[in-house]
Amino acid sequence: MGILTGFLCLLCFCLLGAKGITRKFGLSAADNFFMKLHKPLSAALLIIGLIHLICALSLIKTRHISVYLSGAAILITLVLLITLCHICRDDRLRLKQHRLLTCIMLLCIVLHIVSYSIDYGNYRSAIADIHLSGTDFSRMPDGNYEGEYDAGYIYAKVQVTLRNGRITHIDLLSHDNERGKTAEQVLDVITDTQTLPVDAVSGATCSSLVIQKAVENALTGGISHE
């Protein structure tokens, strides 16, 4: 939903910007068409932008702060632009303010897209870096071992309980994800089969990998809390 509303916001902004192009090149028919769409598109951009923000708030723990700062700057600039256009009676001054704020908004949009692209790239790299080699825990001392793995968009922290060389229980202490809750089933599979790694849960592959990596980290580098 967040990605869809983001693309819709970008589409609205591009359609609003088209008016400046049609006016510059003297395309009167197209300019009149986009002028009629200007107010509805502005309202749509504001409404969709707010929906986008609401959708994104649930993901705040898994996104870099630059993505949210640039997104907030876009929304603030849009509100300021709409407000000034309505309260300013001087056509010349209003046009000047409109152009300035539009340029600022364009810059913020570019920063937002770049920030998101870098953040997403880092997430994909973190997932690609996951290598589950397995570990022999049959001779490990009894205890509760904690481990975690942070892939950016997905984070998992677990506590693995070992008794007599067997995993008796795995507590999922934290699992930040978007649509990967079903991946938590891998913990029961690990406990039942006493093996690691196990097959990823269909439809939640990335979360499955992150959770298993957290378990592996617990067994290879975790500190016993017993």
C-alpha positions in Angstrom: 0.0 0.0 0.0 2.8 2.4 0.9 4.6 1.8 -2.5 1.3 2.3 -4.4 0.5 5.5 -2.7 4.0 6.7 -3.2 3.8 6.1 -7.0 0.4 7.9 -7.1 1.9 10.9 -5.3 4.7 11.0 -7.9 2.1 10.7 -10.7 0.1 13.6 -9.3 3.2 15.8 -9.0 4.3 15.0 -12.6 0.8 15.9 -13.9 0.9 19.2 -11.9 4.3 19.9 -13.3 3.1 19.3 -16.9 1.2 22.6 -16.7 4.4 24.5 -16.5 5.8 22.8 -19.6 2.6 23.3 -21.6 2.5 27.0 -20.7 6.2 27.5 -21.5 5.8 26.1 -25.0 2.5 27.8 -25.7 0.4 24.7 -25.9 -2.8 26.5 -25.0 -5.2 23.6 -25.4 -3.1 21.3 -23.2 -2.4 24.2 -20.8 -6.2 24.8 -20.3 -6.7 21.0 -19.7 -4.0 20.9 -17.0 -5.2 24.1 -15.5 -8.6 22.6 -14.9 -7.0 19.6 -13.3 -4.7 21.7 -11.1 -6.9 22.1 -8.0 -8.3 18.5 -8.1 -4.7 17.1 -8.5 -3.4 19.3 -5.7 -6.1 18.0 -3.4 -5.5 14.4 -4.5 -1.8 14.9 -3.9 -2.4 16.1 -0.4 -4.9 13.3 0.5 -2.8 10.5 -1.0 0.3 12.0 0.6 -1.4 11.8 4.0 -2.4 8.2 3.3 1.1 7.4 2.3 2.4 8.9 5.6 -0.1 6.9 7.6 1.0 3.7 5.8 4.6 4.4 6.3 4.4 5.1 10.0 3.9 1.4 10.8 7.3 0.8 9.1 9.2 3.5 11.0 11.4 1.0 12.8 12.6 -0.6 9.6 13.4 2.5 7.5 16.3 4.8 7.6 15.6 8.2 9.2 16.5 10.0 5.9 13.5 8.4 4.2 11.1 9.9 6.7 12.8 13.3 6.9 12.7 13.8 3.2 9.1 12.5 3.1 8.0 14.9 5.8 9.7 17.8 4.0 7.7 17.0 0.9 4.4 17.1 2.8 5.3 20.2 4.7 6.3 22.0 1.4 3.0 20.9 -0.2 0.9 22.2 2.7 2.9 25.5 2.6 2.5 25.8 -1.1 -1.3 25.3 -1.0 -1.7 27.7 1.9 0.3 30.5 0.3 -1.5 30.1 -3.0 -4.8 30.7 -1.2 -3.8 33.6 1.1 -1.6 35.6 -1.3 -3.5 38.1 -3.4 -0.6 39.4 -5.4 -0.5 37.3 -8.6 3.2 38.1 -9.2 4.3 37.3 -5.7 2.1 34.1 -5.7 3.7 32.9 -8.9 7.1 33.5 -7.5 6.3 31.7 -4.3 4.7 28.8 -6.3 7.8 28.3 -8.4 10.2 28.5 -5.5 8.2 26.0 -3.4 7.7 23.7 -6.4 11.5 23.6 -6.9 12.0 22.8 -3.2 9.4 20.1 -3.4 11.0 18.6 -6.5 14.4 18.5 -4.6 12.7 16.8 -1.6 11.1 14.2 -3.9 14.5 13.4 -5.5 16.1 13.1 -2.1 13.2 10.9 -0.9 13.5 8.6 -3.9 17.3 8.4 -3.6 17.1 7.8 0.2 14.6 5.0 -0.3 16.6 3.4 -3.1 19.8 3.4 -1.0 17.9 2.0 2.0 16.3 -0.7 -0.1 19.6 -1.6 -1.7 21.2 -2.0 1.8 18.3 -4.3 2.8 18.8 -6.5 -0.3 22.5 -6.6 0.4 21.9 -7.7 4.0 19.6 -10.4 2.8 22.1 -11.6 0.2 24.8 -11.7 2.9 22.9 -14.3 4.9 24.7 -17.6 4.7 23.3 -20.4 6.8 26.0 -23.0 7.3 24.4 -24.8 10.2 26.0 -25.5 13.5 26.5 -28.5 15.8 24.9 -27.6 19.1 24.8 -31.2 20.5 27.8 -30.5 22.8 27.0 -27.0 23.8 26.4 -26.4 27.5 22.8 -26.1 28.8 21.5 -22.5 28.9 19.5 -19.8 27.2 21.4 -18.2 24.2 20.4 -14.9 22.6 21.1 -14.0 19.0 19.8 -11.4 16.5 20.1 -10.3 12.9 19.3 -6.9 11.4 18.6 -6.7 7.7 17.2 -3.2 7.9 13.6 -3.9 6.7 13.5 -7.1 8.8 15.0 -7.6 12.3 14.8 -10.7 14.5 16.0 -11.4 18.0 15.6 -14.9 19.6 16.4 -16.8 22.7 17.3 -20.4 22.2 17.0 -22.8 25.2 19.4 -25.8 25.1 19.1 -28.8 27.4 21.2 -32.0 27.0 22.4 -30.9 23.6 18.9 -30.4 22.2 16.9 -27.3 21.4 13.9 -27.4 23.8 12.4 -24.0 23.0 13.0 -20.9 20.9 11.5 -17.6 22.1 11.1 -14.9 19.4 11.9 -11.8 21.4 11.5 -9.4 18.5 10.5 -9.6 14.8 10.1 -6.4 12.9 8.7 -7.2 9.5 6.1 -6.1 6.9 4.4 -9.3 5.6 6.7 -12.0 7.0 4.8 -13.1 10.2 4.2 -16.5 8.7 8.0 -17.0 8.7 7.9 -17.5 12.5 6.8 -21.1 11.8 10.4 -22.0 11.1 11.1 -21.9 14.8 8.8 -24.8 15.4 10.4 -26.7 12.5 13.9 -26.1 13.9 12.8 -27.3 17.3 11.0 -30.4 15.9 13.8 -31.4 13.5 16.7 -30.3 15.6 18.4 -29.0 12.4 19.5 -25.7 11.1 18.9 -24.4 8.4 15.5 -25.6 7.4 13.3 -24.7 4.4 12.1 -21.2 4.2 8.3 -20.5 4.6 6.7 -19.9 1.2 5.8 -16.2 0.8 8.1 -15.1 3.6 11.5 -16.2 2.4 13.4 -13.1 3.6 11.9 -13.2 7.1 12.6 -16.9 7.3 16.3 -16.3 6.5 16.6 -13.5 9.0 15.0 -15.5 11.8 17.2 -18.5 11.1 20.3 -16.3 11.0 19.3 -14.9 14.4 19.1 -18.5 15.7 22.4 -19.4 14.2 24.0 -16.3 15.7 22.6 -17.4 19.1 24.2 -20.8 18.8 27.5 -19.7 17.4 28.1 -16.5 19.3 25.4 -16.1 21.9 26.1 -15.8 25.6 24.4 -18.2 27.9 22.0 -16.5 30.4 21.5 -19.4 32.7 
